[in-house]
Amino acid sequence: MPMLPARNYVSEHTKFIRDLLARKPQLESEQRAGRAIWWDKRPADLKLRHEMDEGSVPQKPYVYSTDDAE
């Protein structure tokens, strides 16, 4: 029979995270604000990005190759 972890067991990592969140309750909102800078984009930003992507020029797979050698 495999050994199962005790139901009341709490890992050191879980204790650390719980303690950290108890000491710094604003941490989650700061993480969300930081994430919003790079990942969570508003629809207006996504529309602008789509417009910029439509105007891009296709790039060759290997940009350092020269076709002048032919």
Sequence and secondary structure as in RCSB ss.txt:
>XXXX:A:sequence
MPMLPARNYVSEHTKFIRDLLARKPQLESEQRAGRAIWWDKRPADLKLRHEMDEGSVPQKPYVYSTDDAE
>XXXX:A:secstr
      TT   HHHHHHHHHHHH TTHHHHHHHHHHHHT   HHHHHHHHHHHHT     SSTT  STT 
